[in-house]
Amino acid sequence: MSTAKKSANLSVRADLLEEARAYKITLSQTLEAALQVELKKEKERRWLEENRAAIEAYNRHIERDGLWSDGMRLF
């Protein structure tokens, strides 16, 4: 993973910026953490969208035929 930093110009609500500074919150670290969360959610959403047909087909198969291990359960 690259740890190189790059400058970016952002617009932030003035009241939020002032409050973050008062609490000594590091904006770059906070933004990076928030971006990681949002990117993970977007990647998951896209993966589900791209694989929806296969997931639905698998679920139909399980509903119709059950799991291969259904007859092996001892509990």
N, C-alpha and C positions, 0 to 999 in steps of 0.2 A: 504494500500500500504506500502510495506516495505521501510524504509529509510536507512537500513543498507548499508554501503559502503564496497566495496571489491576492493582490489588493482588489477591492470591489467597492464601488460607490453605491450606497444604499440610502433610501429615505425611510426614516423612522419617526413615528409620532413623537413630538417634542416631550410630552409628559412622560411617556415610557422611557425615553432616553435619559431624562433627568432623574427619574426614580432609579433606573438601573445604575446610573453613576453614583447616586447617593448610597446604594447598597453595595457598591464596588463589584458589580457583576461584569464579568468580562464578555463583551459583546461578541467577539469572534468565536470564543469557545461555546457560547450559548447558541449562536447561529449554526455552528458546525454540528452540535448535538441535535438541534431541531431539524436540520437538513438530513442527517442520517436517519432520523425517525421517519420523516416524510418520504425519503427515497425508498426505504424498506417497505412502507405501506404501498407506494406506487408500484414497486416491482412485484409485490404479492398480488396486487389487483390485476396487473397485466398478465402474470402467470396464470391466475385463475381464468381470466378471459380467454387467453390463448389455449388453455387446456380444458375449457368447459365441455366441449363435445366429448372428449375422451372420458372425463369424469362422469358425465351423465350416462354414457354407454356402459361404463363399469358398474355404476349404481344399478342400472336396469338389469345387467347380468347377475348381480348379487341378489337382487329382488326375485329374479326368475329362478335361478339355480342354487342360491345359497352359497356359503363359503365352502371351499374344498375340504376344510377340516371339520365341518359340522358333525359328521359321523364319528369323529375321533374323540370328541370331548368326553371326559370322564366325570365331569361335575354338572 
